[in-house]
């Protein structure tokens, strides 16, 4: 079973491979990261780790038994007991329930390790898989939005009833 891990410096090579391998797949449902992201990946990775140290964000990777990254689940803009949830799962791992499991696991970490009380998320209307993940993970629709010019929905999840993490990550 894949494991959720807090982002570390040594994740950089596997994370870069994940982003490169899935670039076209992700671009079909979310805005492409652009060439600059890949050209400056090492600097960006260092910047993310520094930001994580401040407590403003909690970046997680979903790692398989071989040490490869299967997904990311991030909590950003941590403030006033809440954070914005974002996630992406590798094409080769999609459709197996990993996204739902990872979102649930990070929700448990958010509540029990980071002391958060609610999470927010958003997805485009045409991303049915992401909408299904959020619904299965206990998020409810709170409104409409636009993401990169595309119509979308906003979501919220109270963490008051989230059970403790299954394992200590």
C-alpha positions in Angstrom: 0.0 0.0 0.0 1.4 3.4 -0.9 2.4 5.7 2.0 1.8 9.4 2.5 5.1 11.2 3.4 5.8 14.8 4.3 7.9 16.3 1.5 11.6 16.1 2.1 14.7 17.1 0.1 15.4 13.5 -1.0 12.0 13.3 -2.7 13.2 15.8 -5.4 14.3 13.2 -8.1 11.2 11.0 -7.8 8.9 14.1 -7.7 10.5 15.6 -10.8 10.1 12.2 -12.6 6.4 12.1 -11.5 5.7 15.6 -12.8 7.5 15.0 -16.1 5.8 11.6 -16.7 2.4 13.0 -16.0 2.6 16.4 -17.5 0.3 15.8 -20.5 -2.1 13.9 -18.3 -2.4 16.7 -15.7 -2.6 19.4 -18.4 -5.9 17.8 -19.6 -7.6 18.8 -16.4 -5.5 21.5 -14.7 -3.3 24.4 -16.1 0.1 23.2 -17.3 3.0 24.2 -15.0 5.0 25.5 -17.9 8.7 25.0 -18.9 9.9 27.3 -16.2 8.6 24.9 -13.5 10.8 22.1 -14.9 13.8 24.3 -15.7 13.9 25.6 -12.1 12.6 22.5 -10.3 15.5 22.2 -7.8 15.1 25.8 -6.7 11.3 25.5 -6.5 11.7 22.3 -4.4 14.0 24.1 -2.0 11.6 27.0 -1.8 8.7 24.7 -1.0 10.6 23.0 1.8 11.5 26.5 3.2 7.8 27.5 3.0 6.8 24.2 4.7 9.2 25.0 7.6 7.2 28.2 8.3 4.0 26.1 8.8 2.2 28.0 6.0 2.0 24.8 3.9 2.2 21.1 4.3 3.3 19.3 1.2 2.9 15.5 0.9 3.8 12.8 -1.6 2.3 9.4 -2.0 5.1 6.9 -2.3 4.9 3.3 -3.6 7.1 0.4 -2.3 9.8 1.2 -5.0 10.1 4.8 -3.8 8.3 6.3 -6.8 5.9 9.1 -6.4 2.3 8.2 -7.2 0.8 11.4 -6.2 0.9 14.7 -4.3 -1.5 16.0 -1.7 -0.8 19.5 -0.5 -2.2 21.8 2.1 -1.5 25.4 1.3 -2.4 28.8 2.7 -2.7 27.5 6.2 -4.3 30.2 8.4 -7.0 30.5 11.0 -7.5 26.8 11.4 -8.0 26.1 7.7 -6.1 25.3 4.5 -6.6 24.8 0.8 -6.3 21.2 -0.3 -4.8 20.3 -3.7 -3.9 16.9 -5.1 -2.8 15.0 -8.2 -2.4 11.3 -8.9 -0.2 9.7 -11.6 -2.1 8.5 -14.6 -0.8 4.9 -14.0 -2.3 5.0 -10.5 -5.7 6.6 -11.4 -8.9 4.8 -10.9 -7.7 2.6 -8.0 -9.1 4.7 -5.1 -5.6 6.1 -4.2 -6.7 9.7 -4.5 -9.6 9.2 -2.2 -7.5 7.4 0.3 -4.7 10.0 0.1 -7.1 12.9 0.6 -8.7 11.1 3.6 -5.2 10.4 5.1 -4.1 14.0 4.6 -7.4 15.3 6.1 -6.6 13.2 9.2 -3.1 14.6 9.4 -4.6 18.1 9.0 -6.9 17.6 11.9 -4.7 15.6 14.3 -1.1 16.7 13.5 -1.5 20.2 12.1 -4.5 21.2 14.3 -6.7 22.4 11.4 -10.5 22.5 11.7 -11.5 22.8 8.0 -10.2 22.3 4.5 -11.2 24.0 1.2 -10.8 22.7 -2.3 -11.9 23.6 -5.8 -12.1 21.7 -9.1 -13.4 22.3 -12.6 -16.8 21.1 -13.6 -15.3 18.9 -16.3 -13.1 17.0 -13.8 -15.6 14.4 -12.7 -12.9 12.2 -11.1 -11.8 15.0 -8.8 -15.3 15.9 -7.9 -16.0 12.3 -7.0 -12.8 12.1 -4.8 -13.9 15.2 -2.9 -17.4 13.9 -2.3 -16.1 10.5 -1.1 -13.7 12.2 1.2 -16.5 14.2 2.9 -16.3 17.6 1.1 -19.4 19.4 0.2 -20.0 22.0 -2.5 -20.0 25.5 -1.2 -20.2 27.6 -4.4 -19.1 28.2 -8.0 -15.7 29.5 -9.2 -13.5 29.8 -12.3 -10.2 28.0 -12.5 -7.9 29.1 -15.3 -11.0 30.5 -17.1 -12.9 27.2 -16.7 -16.1 26.9 -14.6 -15.6 25.1 -11.4 -17.0 24.4 -7.9 -15.6 25.2 -4.4 -15.8 22.7 -1.6 -15.3 22.6 2.2 -14.7 19.8 4.7 -15.0 20.3 8.4 -12.4 18.2 10.2 -14.3 17.9 13.5 -15.3 14.2 12.8 -12.2 13.0 11.1 -10.7 9.9 12.7 -7.0 9.9 13.7 -4.6 8.8 11.0 -4.4 5.1 10.3 -0.7 5.2 10.7 1.7 7.8 11.8 3.2 9.3 8.7 
